[in-house]
Amino acid sequence: MIYIEEMRVACQQTITDARGRQRLKGAWWNVRFSRHVSIYLTALFVRLGVTANQVTGTMLVVGFGSFLCALPHALALNVASFGLFLLFHILDCSDGEVARWTKRCSNGGVYLDYAAHVTCNCPLLAAAALHYALLRNDLFYSLVAFATLMLALWAYYFKLIVPALAGRQARPRYSGDDLVPNRTLADSIRRVRFLFLDPILPPMLVVILILLSHHWEKACVVAAVYGLLTALFLSAFYFVVGFVKAKRTDLDAREIPGTV
């Protein structure tokens, strides 16, 4: 257990909150659940000599497996989808912990991690619509699933690819709060962002609603609409914020002597 605690201190990043207390850094679900479990997998991976990129590759397969298991209207597979989704986020914590412990980090590993997120989160947002389309042989919900997937991919394009092509930071964090002068409005945006733009909550709710559809079929329809709205918010948010920040970066560069 001493070994585990040493790894926890060395591998899990912390931040100081508004009250001056140290807490784990990361998304709410990772802080409250995933990181408490991931450190044990990290210790196992380190002892077996598994690299961080191999963990990320496993995470990618697990995430896509979660999507595939969410499609048939079979309770056992849908439960497996939820379990694989939880494992996906545990592995998402573990790959970074392995990299920090072994001190082997690379830009390739960072973007492999991004690819795993896109491979899991984007299809899962469309999973409920596709699930219902396969269940009812409904062309309309097939189109909803396609629209959701394209909007989600479009959002990740503006979140990840555009900043990289522009030469900006490799790990962009577009909160959008700094674009809003009014603090109350910024707080409202933060609440909306949690419901629609959180990296974990929307796909998790979609998978849970697919499970509930075995008792209440319309839960799948609710999940399909929620997935579409989430993808729409994602694409609009990252397009607008990315565009505004790109303009600001360009203006800042023009104000610095010797830059164009």
Helices and strands as residue ranges (DSSP letters): H 2-11, E 14-16, E 22-24, H 28-29, I 30-34, H 35-48, H 52-70, H 75-102, H 107-136, H 139-156, I 157-161, H 162-165, G 177-179, H 183-196, H 201-212, H 218-255
